[in-house]
Amino acid sequence: MPPPADIVKVAIEWPGAFPKLMEIDQVGAYGRTKTWSLGNHENFALQIADPTNFYITEKNRNDIKNGSILRLTTSPYQTAVQLHERIQSSSMDAKLEALKDLANASRDITFAQEFINLDGISLLTQMVESGTERYQKLQKIMKPCFGDLLSFTLTAFVELMDHGIVSWDTFSVAFIKKIASYVNKSAMDTAVLQRSLAILESMVLNSQDLYHKVAQEITIGQLIPHLQGTDQDIQTYTIAVINALFLKAPEEKRQEMAHILAQKQLRSIILSNVIRSPTPINDEMAHQLYVLQVLTFNLLEDRMMTKMDPQDQAQRDIIFELRRIAFDVECEPNNSGSIEKRKSMYTRDYKKLGFINHVNPAVDFTQIPPGMLALDNMLYFARHHQDAYIRIVLENSSREDKHECPFGRSSIELTKMLCEILKVGELPSENCHDFHPMFFTHDRSFEEFFCISIQLLNKTWKEMRATSEDFNKVMQVVREQIMRALTLKPNSLDQFKSRLQNLSYTEILKIRQSERMNQEDFQSRPILELREKIQPEIMELIKQQRLNRLCEGTCFRKISSRRRQDKFWYCRLSPNHKVLHYGDLEESPQGEVPHDSLQEKLPVAEIKAVITGKDCPHMKEKGALKQNKEVLELAFTILYESDEYLNFIAPDKHEYCVWTDGLNALLGKEMTSDYTKSDMDTLLSMEMKLRLLDLENIQIPEAPPPIPKEPSNYDFVYDCN
């Protein structure tokens, strides 16, 4: 007779006693302390005997597996009371040991709740505000000890706050000043500096009120020196704080902050000390650089969404300046010639400049986007790349074969396209690491990006022998050229320009032809009937692939306000497709995670629905970066019985499609993702080509041919060089 399902065999450790192999009834797992004749069993609890030391609670007690090693220890409440008393010890050594234990224990949410209930957060903040001051006198003789004391205090604070139990708005100005002082000091313990930067970032991101208080205590000039070191973690935290201040700053202050960043040469410091550092850039640093890149380009949004006022003389003067530089003319005095003659001359020149409205080109810039940003780019190109500007304008204005490339119209559409490519105006994604080193090599990187691209457009126009009717086709080719060059992640603007030189119109045609050959579309009726017959087989094949991928499982990242200390969880489908197994991980796994290491499980039969996008519960929460478009596109939720739910944010679009397809397949619903459509097209095309091959008189074997034996020697192999 098999043992009851609630009975598991585990090993239980207890300090000072021999470990015991026991059978535990999971329904009554807390009644076992009497084995060692311990009274007051409510003062004891079981922990998982691994580095996490997480307590067994009502929520996870059913996840105890056969063969687990547990540790009998004091209850979370008793441990919290003891540590609460110990961290107030007058002995430096005892205090240090207690804070070290507290920093370790605070990772467990059960303990954290008990310690917070004892007003532990307030005690830690008081220690930071004033309690550590009496130890600062001992710094000269006990500096390492002081650094460790403060480091463990701040680590415990960060771990406790990371559970989201206490609001960030509850902290005093004195506490903020103290944390800021650790960042502002030129020489500070690395661990203390790291924790302090993490605390400041969380304060700024989680409270608009705290943003103003932190902004008063921290200046960019005080953060810059931390980027000039060699510790990439410190550099990452520093850029994260700068990003947080940038993100939460009122719109009217962002331009001012950008000006300060330029004055402090932030870009060149990041380029030389981070991007071109011998140390490889890790994912978190790449993310922070991406966020900084996005926030910097978002400063262009105001000009992008500003229409030109045709009656504004200052704005009209910019157009006059474009005309003056192109045709080397000075502004004529009012009495030189008739008004009609001057208007005719202006109209002729504006036509040569390629504006749509020859009479009043200011009207061309009333379209938003790109608004005034296009005019800014044109003026920058005319002033900083004058020879290239004059050459393009005169070259096209002298042509009379209808193949002239309209500079004005091209610049406006190109600026709009570049804004779309760089997603100007959109919030940064939580999961993206797509920064481009070349944008950190110039103070006016967007304008330089435009200057390179407008010259590319003119070159492509000539290669295509385009006319005004081909304008949209040219823009499509230019977009493809730019996107393909950006995919190669050039390290500098010159390298980007070089990559574009290799992507001529002829090369784009070759690439398109190659891709088209792999995507042939057959439209005759017999072929369409064959496609309809094959489609169900292909769809079943895709379904099996999705379910197999779910069985392999995926590692998902838990998104919190303090994202550098990533927490992971893993989810996978059982081989019989009956249960989803999931559980927390300490770090991103290498390879598959076995089922028995995942503590939670969800029967597929209990799943009621799969929700995606903004309808997901975790996407309705208000957060600094949660409502951006890219995160919404990766979010999905499993709704199961009793209206409970399991929230996901996929690591990328591919995994999102795999999981939503697989879950819909389990529920008997249609798989509708873009990935399914792409797979269907690819597999269907391959299958169609195979079935349409001319195989008359060709004997197809039932089994694949055997692999030949290895040759006795390899003397026939020689180097062609």
C-alpha positions as CSV (number, residue, x, y, z in Angstrom):
1,M,0.0,0.0,0.0
2,P,1.6,3.3,-1.0
3,P,2.2,5.9,1.8
4,P,-0.4,8.8,2.1
5,A,0.3,11.7,-0.2
6,D,0.7,14.1,2.8
7,I,3.6,12.1,4.3
8,V,7.1,12.9,3.2
9,K,10.5,11.6,4.4
10,V,12.9,14.3,5.4
11,A,16.1,14.8,7.4
12,I,15.8,17.4,10.2
13,E,18.9,19.0,11.7
14,W,19.1,20.6,15.2
15,P,22.2,22.2,16.7
16,G,23.8,20.0,19.4
17,A,21.8,16.9,18.4
18,F,22.1,14.1,15.8
19,P,20.1,14.7,12.6
20,K,17.0,12.5,12.4
21,L,15.3,10.9,9.4
22,M,11.6,11.5,9.9
23,E,8.3,11.1,8.3
24,I,6.4,14.4,8.3
25,D,2.7,14.8,7.9
26,Q,2.6,18.0,5.9
27,V,-0.9,18.8,7.3
28,G,0.6,18.9,10.8
29,A,4.3,19.6,10.1
30,Y,4.6,22.0,13.1
31,G,3.9,19.4,15.7
32,R,7.3,17.7,15.5
33,T,9.5,19.7,17.9
34,K,8.6,17.3,20.7
35,T,11.0,14.7,19.1
36,W,13.8,16.6,21.0
37,S,11.5,17.2,24.0
38,L,11.3,20.9,23.3
39,G,8.7,22.9,25.1
40,N,6.8,25.9,23.7
41,H,6.8,24.6,20.2
42,E,5.4,27.9,18.9
43,N,8.9,29.3,19.5
44,F,10.4,27.0,16.9
45,A,10.1,26.6,13.1
46,L,11.5,24.7,10.2
47,Q,13.9,26.2,7.7
48,I,15.2,24.9,4.4
49,A,18.8,23.9,5.1
50,D,20.4,25.7,2.2
51,P,22.0,29.1,1.8
52,T,18.6,30.8,1.5
53,N,17.5,29.6,5.0
54,F,13.9,30.3,4.0
55,Y,11.3,29.4,6.6
56,I,8.6,26.7,6.0
57,T,5.2,28.5,6.1
58,E,1.6,27.7,5.5
59,K,2.1,28.8,1.9
60,N,5.0,26.6,1.0
61,R,4.7,23.7,3.5
62,N,3.1,21.5,0.8
63,D,6.2,21.9,-1.4
64,I,8.4,19.9,1.0
65,K,9.8,17.0,-1.1
66,N,10.9,13.5,-0.1
67,G,14.6,13.7,0.8
68,S,14.6,17.4,1.7
69,I,16.9,18.6,4.5
70,L,15.3,20.8,7.0
71,R,16.6,22.7,10.0
72,L,14.8,23.1,13.3
73,T,15.4,26.6,14.5
74,T,13.8,29.5,16.4
75,S,10.6,30.9,14.9
76,P,10.7,34.0,12.7
77,Y,9.2,36.0,15.6
78,Q,11.7,34.8,18.1
79,T,14.6,35.4,15.7
80,A,13.4,38.9,15.0
81,V,13.1,39.7,18.7
82,Q,16.6,38.4,19.4
83,L,18.2,40.3,16.4
84,H,16.3,43.4,17.4
85,E,17.9,43.3,20.8
86,R,21.4,42.2,19.6
87,I,21.8,45.0,17.0
88,Q,21.5,47.4,19.9
89,S,24.3,45.9,21.8
90,S,27.0,48.2,23.3
91,S,29.7,45.8,22.1
92,M,31.0,46.6,18.7
93,D,31.8,43.0,17.9
94,A,28.4,41.7,19.0
95,K,26.7,44.5,17.1
96,L,28.6,43.7,14.0
97,E,27.8,39.9,14.2
98,A,24.1,40.7,14.8
99,L,23.9,43.1,11.8
100,K,25.6,40.4,9.6
101,D,22.9,37.9,10.7
102,L,20.2,40.4,10.1
103,A,21.4,41.2,6.6
104,N,21.2,37.5,5.8
105,A,17.9,36.8,7.5
106,S,16.2,39.8,5.9
107,R,16.0,38.1,2.5
108,D,13.2,35.9,3.9
109,I,9.8,37.6,3.7
110,T,8.4,35.8,6.8
111,F,11.2,37.0,9.0
112,A,11.1,40.5,7.3
113,Q,7.4,40.8,8.2
114,E,8.1,40.0,11.9
115,F,11.1,42.3,12.1
116,I,9.2,45.2,10.5
117,N,6.3,44.6,13.0
118,L,8.9,45.2,15.8
119,D,9.5,48.6,14.2
120,G,12.9,47.3,12.9
121,I,13.0,49.7,9.9
122,S,12.8,52.7,12.2
123,L,15.6,51.2,14.4
124,L,17.9,50.8,11.4
125,T,17.2,54.3,10.1
126,Q,17.9,55.8,13.5
127,M,21.2,53.9,13.6
128,V,22.1,55.3,10.2
129,E,21.0,58.8,11.1
130,S,22.7,59.1,14.5
131,G,23.7,55.8,16.0
132,T,26.7,55.3,13.8
133,E,28.1,58.8,14.6
134,R,29.7,57.7,17.8
135,Y,31.5,55.0,16.0
136,Q,32.9,57.5,13.4
137,K,35.3,58.7,16.0
138,L,36.8,55.3,16.0
139,Q,37.2,55.2,12.2
140,K,40.9,55.9,12.2
141,I,41.7,53.0,14.4
142,M,38.7,50.7,13.4
143,K,38.0,51.8,9.8
144,P,37.4,48.2,8.4
145,C,35.0,47.4,11.3
146,F,33.1,50.7,10.8
147,G,32.8,50.0,7.1
148,D,31.4,46.5,7.7
149,L,29.0,47.8,10.4
150,L,27.5,50.3,8.1
151,S,27.5,47.9,5.1
152,F,25.5,45.3,6.9
153,T,23.1,47.9,8.3
154,L,22.4,49.2,4.8
155,T,22.3,45.7,3.3
156,A,19.6,44.7,5.9
157,F,17.7,47.9,5.1
158,V,17.7,47.3,1.4
159,E,16.7,43.6,1.7
160,L,13.8,44.6,4.0
161,M,12.6,47.4,1.8
162,D,12.8,45.1,-1.3
163,H,9.8,43.1,0.0
164,G,7.5,46.1,-0.6
165,I,6.0,46.0,2.9
166,V,6.9,49.5,3.9
167,S,6.3,52.7,1.9
168,W,9.4,54.7,0.8
169,D,7.5,57.9,1.7
170,T,8.0,57.3,5.4
171,F,11.7,58.3,5.6
172,S,13.0,61.6,7.1
173,V,15.2,64.2,5.5
174,A,17.9,63.4,8.1
175,F,18.0,59.8,6.8
176,I,18.2,61.0,3.2
177,K,21.0,63.4,4.0
178,K,23.0,60.7,5.8
179,I,22.7,58.3,2.8
180,A,23.6,61.1,0.4
181,S,26.6,61.9,2.5
182,Y,28.0,58.4,1.9
183,V,27.7,59.0,-1.8
184,N,29.2,62.4,-1.7
185,K,32.3,61.4,0.1
186,S,35.4,60.9,-2.1
187,A,36.6,57.9,-0.2
188,M,34.0,55.4,1.0
189,D,33.8,51.7,1.5
190,T,32.7,50.1,-1.7
191,A,29.9,48.0,-0.2
192,V,28.5,51.1,1.6
193,L,28.7,53.2,-1.5
194,Q,26.9,50.5,-3.5
195,R,24.0,50.1,-1.0
196,S,23.7,53.9,-0.7
197,L,23.4,54.4,-4.4
198,A,20.8,51.6,-4.6
199,I,18.8,53.2,-1.8
200,L,18.8,56.6,-3.5
201,E,17.7,55.1,-6.8
202,S,14.8,53.3,-5.1
203,M,13.8,56.5,-3.3
204,V,13.7,58.5,-6.5
205,L,11.8,55.9,-8.5
206,N,9.2,55.1,-5.8
207,S,8.3,58.6,-4.6
208,Q,8.0,61.9,-6.3
209,D,8.3,63.7,-3.0
210,L,11.6,61.9,-2.2
211,Y,12.8,62.7,-5.7
212,H,12.8,66.4,-4.8
213,K,14.6,65.7,-1.5
214,V,17.2,63.5,-3.1
215,A,17.8,66.0,-5.9
216,Q,18.6,68.7,-3.3
217,E,21.3,66.5,-1.7
218,I,22.9,64.9,-4.7
219,T,24.5,66.7,-7.6
220,I,25.7,65.3,-10.9
221,G,29.2,66.6,-10.1
222,Q,29.3,64.5,-7.0
223,L,28.2,61.4,-8.9
224,I,30.7,61.8,-11.8
225,P,33.8,60.6,-9.9
226,H,32.2,57.2,-9.2
227,L,32.2,56.6,-13.0
228,Q,35.9,57.3,-13.3
229,G,36.8,54.2,-11.2
230,T,37.2,50.6,-12.4
231,D,34.4,48.9,-10.4
232,Q,31.6,48.2,-12.9
233,D,29.0,47.6,-10.2
234,I,29.6,51.1,-8.8
235,Q,29.5,52.6,-12.3
236,T,26.2,50.7,-12.9
237,Y,24.6,52.0,-9.7
238,T,25.8,55.5,-10.4
239,I,24.3,55.6,-13.9
240,A,21.1,54.1,-12.5
241,V,20.8,57.0,-10.1
242,I,21.5,59.5,-12.9
243,N,18.8,57.8,-15.0
244,A,16.3,57.8,-12.1
245,L,16.9,61.6,-11.5
246,F,16.5,62.2,-15.2
247,L,13.3,60.1,-15.5
248,K,11.5,61.7,-12.5
249,A,12.6,65.2,-13.2
250,P,9.8,67.6,-14.3
251,E,9.9,68.2,-18.0
252,E,11.0,71.8,-17.6
253,K,14.1,70.7,-15.7
254,R,15.2,67.9,-18.0
255,Q,16.8,70.2,-20.5
256,E,18.6,72.0,-17.6
257,M,19.8,68.7,-16.3
258,A,21.0,67.6,-19.8
259,H,23.0,70.9,-20.0
260,I,24.7,70.1,-16.7
261,L,25.5,66.6,-17.9
262,A,27.1,68.0,-21.0
263,Q,29.1,70.5,-18.9
264,K,30.4,67.7,-16.7
265,Q,31.3,65.7,-19.8
266,L,29.3,62.7,-18.7
267,R,29.2,61.3,-22.2
268,S,33.0,61.3,-22.8
269,I,33.5,59.9,-19.2
270,I,31.1,57.0,-19.9
271,L,32.7,56.4,-23.3
272,S,36.3,56.2,-22.0
273,N,35.7,54.6,-18.6
274,V,32.8,52.2,-19.3
275,I,32.2,51.5,-23.0
276,R,35.9,51.4,-24.0
277,S,37.0,49.9,-20.7
278,P,38.8,46.5,-20.9
279,T,36.1,45.0,-18.7
280,P,33.2,43.5,-20.8
281,I,29.9,45.3,-20.3
282,N,27.5,43.1,-18.4
283,D,23.7,43.0,-19.0
284,E,22.8,45.4,-16.3
285,M,25.3,48.0,-17.4
286,A,24.0,47.6,-21.0
287,H,20.5,48.2,-19.7
288,Q,21.5,51.3,-17.9
289,L,23.3,52.7,-20.9
290,Y,20.3,51.9,-23.0
291,V,18.0,53.8,-20.6
292,L,20.4,56.8,-20.6
293,Q,20.4,56.7,-24.4
294,V,16.6,56.6,-24.6
295,L,16.2,59.4,-22.0
296,T,18.8,61.6,-23.9
297,F,17.0,61.2,-27.2
298,N,13.6,61.8,-25.5
299,L,14.8,65.4,-24.9
300,L,14.2,65.9,-28.7
301,E,10.5,65.2,-28.2
302,D,9.6,68.8,-27.4
303,R,11.1,70.0,-30.7
304,M,9.7,67.0,-32.6
305,M,6.1,67.9,-31.5
306,T,6.5,71.7,-32.0
307,K,4.9,73.1,-35.1
308,M,6.6,76.0,-36.9
309,D,4.7,79.3,-36.7
310,P,4.8,80.7,-40.3
311,Q,4.5,84.2,-38.8
312,D,7.4,83.9,-36.5
313,Q,10.3,85.9,-38.0
314,A,13.0,84.2,-35.9
315,Q,11.9,80.8,-37.2
316,R,11.6,82.2,-40.8
317,D,15.2,83.5,-40.5
318,I,16.4,79.9,-40.1
319,I,15.0,79.2,-43.6
320,F,16.6,82.3,-44.9
321,E,19.9,81.1,-43.5
322,L,19.5,77.7,-45.3
323,R,19.0,79.7,-48.6
324,R,22.0,82.0,-47.9
325,I,24.4,79.1,-47.2
326,A,23.2,77.1,-50.2
327,F,23.3,79.9,-52.8
328,D,25.9,82.2,-51.2
329,V,23.5,85.2,-51.2
330,E,23.1,88.0,-48.7
331,C,19.7,89.3,-47.6
332,E,18.8,92.0,-50.1
333,P,17.8,95.4,-48.8
334,N,14.1,96.2,-48.9
335,N,14.6,98.8,-51.8
336,S,16.4,96.4,-54.1
337,G,14.0,95.6,-56.8
338,S,10.2,95.1,-56.7
339,I,8.5,92.9,-54.1
340,E,7.2,90.7,-56.9
341,K,10.7,90.2,-58.2
342,R,12.1,89.2,-54.8
343,K,9.2,86.9,-54.2
344,S,9.8,85.2,-57.5
345,M,13.5,84.8,-56.6
346,Y,12.7,83.3,-53.2
347,T,10.2,80.9,-54.7
348,R,12.8,79.8,-57.3
349,D,15.4,79.2,-54.5
350,Y,13.0,77.4,-52.2
351,K,12.1,75.1,-55.1
352,K,15.7,74.3,-55.5
353,L,16.0,73.6,-51.8
354,G,13.4,70.9,-52.3
355,F,10.5,72.3,-50.2
356,I,7.0,71.3,-51.0
357,N,5.6,74.7,-50.5
358,H,7.7,77.0,-52.6
359,V,6.0,80.2,-51.7
360,N,6.1,79.7,-47.9
361,P,8.3,76.8,-46.9
362,A,7.5,77.4,-43.2
363,V,4.2,75.5,-43.9
364,D,6.3,72.3,-44.5
365,F,7.3,72.3,-40.8
366,T,3.8,72.4,-39.4
367,Q,3.6,68.6,-39.7
368,I,4.2,66.8,-36.3
369,P,6.2,64.8,-35.9
370,P,8.9,65.9,-36.9
371,G,8.0,69.6,-36.5
372,M,10.8,72.0,-35.8
373,L,13.3,69.1,-35.2
374,A,13.6,68.7,-39.0
375,L,14.5,72.4,-39.4
376,D,17.1,72.1,-36.6
377,N,18.7,69.1,-38.3
378,M,18.8,70.9,-41.7
379,L,20.5,74.0,-40.1
380,Y,23.0,71.8,-38.3
381,F,23.9,70.0,-41.5
382,A,24.2,73.3,-43.4
383,R,26.5,74.8,-40.8
384,H,28.6,71.9,-39.7
385,H,28.8,70.0,-43.0
386,Q,28.6,73.0,-45.3
387,D,30.4,71.5,-48.3
388,A,28.2,68.4,-48.3
389,Y,25.1,70.5,-47.9
390,I,26.0,72.8,-50.8
391,R,27.0,69.9,-53.0
392,I,23.6,68.1,-52.4
393,V,21.5,71.2,-53.0
394,L,23.3,72.4,-56.1
395,E,23.7,69.0,-57.5
396,N,19.9,68.4,-57.4
397,S,18.8,71.9,-58.3
398,S,20.8,71.8,-61.5
399,R,19.2,68.7,-62.8
400,E,16.4,69.0,-65.3
401,D,15.6,65.3,-65.9
402,K,13.1,64.9,-63.0
403,H,15.6,62.9,-61.1
404,E,16.4,65.6,-58.6
405,C,16.3,64.6,-54.9
406,P,14.2,67.2,-52.9
407,F,16.5,68.1,-50.0
408,G,13.8,69.8,-47.9
409,R,11.1,67.1,-48.3
410,S,13.7,64.4,-47.8
411,S,15.1,66.0,-44.6
412,I,11.6,66.3,-43.1
413,E,10.7,62.7,-43.8
414,L,14.1,61.4,-42.8
415,T,13.9,63.2,-39.4
416,K,10.5,61.6,-38.8
417,M,12.0,58.1,-39.8
418,L,15.0,58.5,-37.5
419,C,12.7,59.4,-34.6
420,E,10.7,56.3,-35.2
421,I,13.8,54.1,-35.4
422,L,15.1,55.5,-32.1
423,K,11.6,55.6,-30.5
424,V,11.9,59.2,-29.5
425,G,9.2,59.9,-26.9
426,E,8.7,56.4,-25.6
427,L,9.7,55.3,-22.1
428,P,12.6,52.8,-21.8
429,S,11.9,49.1,-21.6
430,E,12.6,47.1,-18.4
431,N,14.2,44.3,-20.4
432,C,16.1,46.0,-23.2
433,H,19.9,46.1,-23.4
434,D,20.0,47.6,-26.9
435,F,22.4,50.6,-26.5
436,H,24.5,51.8,-29.4
437,P,28.1,52.8,-28.6
438,M,28.3,55.2,-31.5
439,F,25.7,57.5,-29.9
440,F,28.1,58.0,-27.0
441,T,30.9,59.2,-29.3
442,H,29.5,62.7,-30.1
443,D,27.8,65.5,-28.1
444,R,25.4,66.0,-31.0
445,S,24.9,62.4,-31.9
446,F,21.4,62.7,-33.3
447,E,22.3,65.5,-35.6
448,E,25.4,63.6,-36.8
449,F,23.2,60.6,-37.3
450,F,20.9,62.7,-39.5
451,C,23.9,64.2,-41.5
452,I,25.2,60.7,-42.3
453,S,21.7,59.5,-43.2
454,I,20.7,62.5,-45.5
455,Q,23.9,61.9,-47.5
456,L,23.0,58.2,-47.7
457,L,19.5,59.1,-48.9
458,N,20.9,61.3,-51.7
459,K,23.3,58.5,-52.7
460,T,20.6,55.9,-52.8
461,W,18.3,58.2,-54.7
462,K,20.9,58.5,-57.5
463,E,21.6,54.7,-57.4
464,M,17.9,54.1,-57.9
465,R,17.6,56.8,-60.5
466,A,14.4,57.8,-58.7
467,T,11.9,60.5,-59.5
468,S,9.5,62.3,-57.2
469,E,7.0,59.4,-57.7
470,D,9.5,57.0,-56.2
471,F,10.0,59.0,-53.0
472,N,8.3,56.5,-50.7
473,K,10.2,53.6,-52.3
474,V,13.5,55.4,-51.7
475,M,12.6,56.0,-48.0
476,Q,11.9,52.3,-47.5
477,V,15.3,51.4,-48.9
478,V,17.0,54.0,-46.8
479,R,15.2,52.7,-43.7
480,E,16.3,49.2,-44.5
481,Q,19.9,50.3,-45.0
482,I,20.0,52.2,-41.7
483,M,18.3,49.3,-39.7
484,R,20.7,46.7,-41.1
485,A,23.7,48.9,-40.3
486,L,22.5,49.5,-36.8
487,T,22.0,45.8,-36.2
488,L,25.8,45.4,-36.6
489,K,26.3,47.8,-33.5
490,P,29.0,50.1,-35.0
491,N,31.4,51.5,-32.3
492,S,31.6,54.9,-33.9
493,L,29.8,57.2,-36.4
494,D,32.6,56.7,-38.9
495,Q,32.1,52.9,-38.6
496,F,28.4,53.4,-39.1
497,K,29.1,55.4,-42.3
498,S,31.4,52.7,-43.5
499,R,28.8,50.0,-42.9
500,L,26.3,52.0,-45.0
501,Q,28.8,52.3,-47.8
502,N,28.7,48.5,-48.0
503,L,24.9,48.4,-48.1
504,S,24.3,50.0,-51.5
505,Y,21.0,49.8,-53.3
506,T,22.5,46.9,-55.4
507,E,23.4,45.1,-52.2
508,I,19.9,45.6,-50.8
509,L,18.4,44.2,-53.9
510,K,20.5,41.1,-53.6
511,I,19.5,40.6,-50.0
512,R,15.8,41.1,-50.9
513,Q,16.1,38.7,-53.8
514,S,17.7,36.1,-51.5
515,E,15.0,36.5,-49.0
516,R,12.3,36.4,-51.6
517,M,13.5,33.1,-53.0
518,N,13.0,31.6,-49.5
519,Q,9.4,33.0,-49.3
520,E,7.9,32.1,-52.7
521,D,4.2,32.4,-52.8
522,F,2.2,30.1,-55.0
523,Q,-1.3,31.4,-55.9
524,S,-2.7,28.9,-58.4
525,R,-5.8,27.0,-57.4
526,P,-4.3,23.5,-57.1
527,I,-1.4,24.9,-55.1
528,L,-3.8,26.7,-52.7
529,E,-5.8,23.5,-52.3
530,L,-2.6,21.7,-51.4
531,R,-1.7,24.4,-48.9
532,E,-5.1,24.0,-47.2
533,K,-4.6,20.3,-47.0
534,I,-1.1,20.6,-45.5
535,Q,-1.9,23.4,-43.0
536,P,-3.4,21.3,-40.3
537,E,-0.4,19.0,-40.3
538,I,2.0,22.0,-40.0
539,M,-0.2,23.5,-37.2
540,E,0.0,20.3,-35.2
541,L,3.8,20.2,-35.7
542,I,4.0,23.8,-34.4
543,K,1.7,22.9,-31.5
544,Q,4.0,20.0,-30.5
545,Q,7.1,22.2,-30.7
546,R,5.5,24.8,-28.4
547,L,4.5,22.2,-25.8
548,N,8.0,20.7,-26.0
549,R,9.4,24.1,-25.3
550,L,7.1,24.6,-22.3
551,C,8.4,21.2,-21.0
552,E,11.9,22.5,-21.3
553,G,10.9,25.5,-19.3
554,T,12.0,29.2,-19.2
555,C,13.6,31.4,-16.6
556,F,11.7,34.6,-15.9
557,R,13.0,37.7,-14.0
558,K,11.1,39.2,-11.2
559,I,10.8,42.9,-11.8
560,S,11.1,45.1,-8.7
561,S,11.9,48.7,-8.0
562,R,15.6,47.6,-7.4
563,R,16.3,45.7,-10.5
564,R,20.1,45.2,-10.4
565,Q,19.8,42.5,-7.7
566,D,17.9,40.3,-10.1
567,K,15.6,37.6,-8.7
568,F,14.6,34.8,-11.0
569,W,11.9,32.2,-11.1
570,Y,11.5,29.2,-13.4
571,C,8.4,27.6,-14.9
572,R,8.0,24.5,-17.0
573,L,5.3,22.0,-18.1
574,S,5.4,18.4,-16.9
575,P,6.1,15.8,-19.6
576,N,2.5,14.6,-19.5
577,H,1.2,18.1,-20.0
578,K,-0.9,18.0,-16.9
579,V,0.9,20.3,-14.5
580,L,2.9,23.5,-14.5
581,H,5.8,23.4,-12.1
582,Y,7.4,26.7,-10.9
583,G,9.5,28.2,-8.2
584,D,12.1,30.8,-7.2
585,L,15.8,30.6,-8.2
586,E,18.8,32.3,-6.6
587,E,20.4,32.9,-10.0
588,S,19.8,32.5,-13.7
589,P,20.1,28.7,-14.4
590,Q,22.6,27.1,-16.8
591,G,20.5,24.5,-18.6
592,E,17.3,22.8,-17.6
593,V,15.9,23.0,-14.0
594,P,14.6,19.6,-12.7
595,H,10.9,19.4,-11.7
596,D,11.7,18.4,-8.1
597,S,13.5,21.7,-7.5
598,L,10.5,23.7,-8.4
599,Q,8.3,23.9,-5.3
600,E,5.0,25.3,-6.7
601,K,2.7,23.5,-9.1
602,L,-0.5,24.4,-11.0
603,P,-2.7,21.8,-12.6
604,V,-3.4,22.6,-16.2
605,A,-7.1,21.6,-15.6
606,E,-7.5,24.5,-13.2
607,I,-6.4,27.1,-15.8
608,K,-9.4,29.3,-16.8
609,A,-7.8,31.8,-19.2
610,V,-4.6,33.4,-20.4
611,I,-4.6,37.2,-20.2
612,T,-2.1,39.4,-22.2
613,G,-0.9,43.0,-22.3
614,K,-2.5,45.8,-20.4
615,D,-5.3,43.6,-19.1
616,C,-2.8,41.7,-16.9
617,P,-3.1,42.5,-13.1
618,H,0.6,43.3,-12.8
619,M,0.4,45.8,-15.7
620,K,-2.4,47.7,-14.0
621,E,0.0,48.6,-11.1
622,K,1.4,52.1,-11.2
623,G,5.2,52.2,-11.5
624,A,7.9,54.3,-13.0
625,L,8.7,52.0,-15.9
626,K,5.8,49.5,-15.9
627,Q,3.5,51.2,-18.4
628,N,5.8,51.4,-21.3
629,K,4.9,49.7,-24.6
630,E,7.6,47.0,-24.7
631,V,6.9,45.6,-21.3
632,L,3.1,45.5,-22.1
633,E,3.9,43.5,-25.2
634,L,5.8,40.9,-23.1
635,A,3.3,40.5,-20.2
636,F,0.8,37.7,-19.8
637,T,-1.1,36.1,-16.9
638,I,-2.5,32.7,-16.1
639,L,-5.9,33.0,-14.4
640,Y,-6.9,29.9,-12.5
641,E,-9.5,28.7,-10.0
642,S,-10.7,30.9,-7.2
643,D,-9.7,33.9,-9.3
644,E,-6.1,33.6,-8.5
645,Y,-3.4,34.4,-11.1
646,L,0.2,33.8,-12.0
647,N,2.0,36.8,-13.6
648,F,4.7,36.6,-16.2
649,I,6.9,39.0,-18.1
650,A,8.7,37.2,-20.9
651,P,12.4,37.8,-21.3
652,D,11.8,38.6,-25.0
653,K,9.2,38.5,-27.8
654,H,10.2,35.0,-28.8
655,E,9.6,33.5,-25.4
656,Y,6.3,35.5,-25.1
657,C,5.0,33.9,-28.3
658,V,6.2,30.4,-27.3
659,W,4.4,30.6,-23.9
660,T,1.2,32.2,-25.0
661,D,0.9,29.8,-28.0
662,G,1.7,26.8,-25.7
663,L,-0.8,27.8,-23.1
664,N,-3.5,28.4,-25.7
665,A,-2.7,25.0,-27.2
666,L,-3.2,23.4,-23.7
667,L,-6.6,25.2,-23.4
668,G,-7.6,24.0,-26.9
669,K,-7.6,27.5,-28.3
670,E,-6.1,28.9,-31.5
671,M,-2.4,29.9,-31.5
672,T,-2.4,33.4,-32.9
673,S,1.1,34.9,-32.2
674,D,3.3,36.5,-34.9
675,Y,5.8,33.7,-34.2
676,T,3.2,31.1,-35.2
677,K,2.4,32.9,-38.4
678,S,6.1,33.1,-39.2
679,D,6.6,29.4,-38.5
680,M,3.6,28.5,-40.5
681,D,4.8,30.4,-43.5
682,T,8.3,29.0,-43.3
683,L,7.3,25.4,-42.7
684,L,4.5,25.5,-45.2
685,S,6.8,27.0,-47.9
686,M,9.4,24.2,-47.3
687,E,6.8,21.5,-47.3
688,M,5.2,22.9,-50.5
689,K,8.6,23.0,-52.3
690,L,9.4,19.4,-51.2
691,R,6.0,18.1,-52.5
692,L,6.3,20.0,-55.7
693,L,9.8,18.7,-56.6
694,D,10.0,16.8,-59.8
695,L,10.6,13.3,-58.4
696,E,9.5,11.2,-61.4
697,N,11.6,7.9,-61.6
698,I,13.4,8.8,-58.4
699,Q,13.3,6.2,-55.8
700,I,12.9,7.7,-52.3
701,P,14.2,5.4,-49.6
702,E,12.0,4.5,-46.7
703,A,14.8,5.0,-44.2
704,P,17.6,7.5,-44.3
705,P,20.9,6.2,-45.7
706,P,23.5,5.0,-43.1
707,I,26.3,7.3,-42.1
708,P,29.5,6.0,-43.7
709,K,32.4,4.9,-41.5
710,E,35.2,7.2,-40.8
711,P,38.1,6.9,-43.3
712,S,41.2,5.0,-42.2
713,N,43.3,8.2,-42.7
714,Y,42.9,11.8,-43.6
715,D,45.8,12.1,-46.0
716,F,43.5,13.4,-48.7
717,V,42.9,16.6,-46.6
718,Y,45.2,19.4,-47.6
719,D,45.4,23.2,-47.2
720,C,44.3,25.0,-50.3
721,N,46.4,28.0,-49.2
